[in-house]
């Protein structure tokens, strides 16, 4: 089993591009970690440094307390699954699974045992004699995972392994990979640009931003309810968090053109400290309460919006509405769906409201408990 430690790890490519900045993290033995962020933010570079496929430019990387910067991939005890399954097309599923072990000169009967055990975990037993061309995308990906799994390594690395699958297969494979992780227990680092994948699979998530910066590391719960900055607040959650830009004037969050003037003392420890600052008032689409009769409930801010579009999803309706010219998305019970073109009034509970410093983009510490 393996515990990983990164100390100020940086990657500068030979062309001078600084792809990863000061990556610091301790990963516990057996943890499932997702690196998530938009394309080009440095996720694969980080993964490839862990794998030993890319040099670490500066900083230290330890596996189980041993400095690993100079270790070969083999010495690190890792297995990697890529986006393209990279199966051998002319070999059967059995041979694809057995290939690595055969190269290592392992006895045929031990290989047979391992292939059968791995195939069982992945539900591939009845496909062992098939060729990759006769498998679905999901089955191919399972074989690719199996090839990594069969090597009994301590560290599992996966780079967007589900992105070639259709939406339904992705959901199925997501839970399969989680179950495999639970039964195998290897420390797993999983790269994805899909925040839903990260939220559903991870013990902890590393949110990265273009330029190779880590914006926050935390459990899915922490990232969702306690985002440290606007980037994480906007990245995690679908539909995304709503942001209203304004100013703190006389202890009130004010957006003049939207007629908004909210007393912020109920949600902020030290309102005086941010007097005069440009701030962002934020709330999640599902946190709102319909303001019956145009009145907000106790401990809620009243917001008025103009409805542009509604989308009935079945269990909920997404309402696209403008608040003082700003686009927002609100989730309501389908039975409360407002008319297009109407004014829709809603309450934002104090405990669901966030304030961010517009300049630093960091969250302003709040006194409100959110659970
Ligand atoms: P992600 O996996 O998050 O999409 P990558 O880690 O692949 O991002 O890439 C991060 C950044 O580094 C990108 O801007 C990419 O263009 C750049 N990059 C990747 N490989 C190289 C390389 N060999 N030389 C120079 N720049 C690179």
Boltz pocket constraint, residues with backbone or C-beta under 6 A from the ligand:
constraints:
  - pocket:
      binder: B
      contacts: [[A, 13], [A, 14], [A, 15], [A, 17], [A, 19], [A, 37], [A, 38], [A, 39], [A, 40], [A, 41], [A, 42], [A, 43], [A, 44], [A, 45], [A, 46]]
      max_distance: 6.0
